[in-house]
Amino acid sequence: MNKEQLKIKLAVGDRFYPLFVTPAQEEGFRIAAKRINEMIKNFEQNYALQDKQDALAMCAIVLAQECAELRLVANSDVANAKEKLEGLCKLMDMMI
């Protein structure tokens, strides 16, 4: 363990998982674990699931989709910004 790392335990789906994280990462990991537990509870209440594994799989699907969506939006934003910058460069070239 690095001196700058903390050992934390996260409860996810009625199990505890030890992790070594930096102080800057700790809050993000705790928020993620809380969100997963909330999602598990929601899935268990709203779907006929066989066990916790099914709820965890559904969490993984939803979180992966959200991550993919964010990447698509970010890529689109970068492409739009690049297009605008290229347009501005052309305008500046015309002014010179």
Secondary structure, DSSP 8 states (H G I E B T S, - for coil): --TT-EEEEEEETTEEEEEEE-HHHHHHHHHHHHHHHHHHHHHHHHS--SSHHHHHHHHHHHHHHHHHHHHHHHHHHHHHHHHHHHHHHHHHHHH-
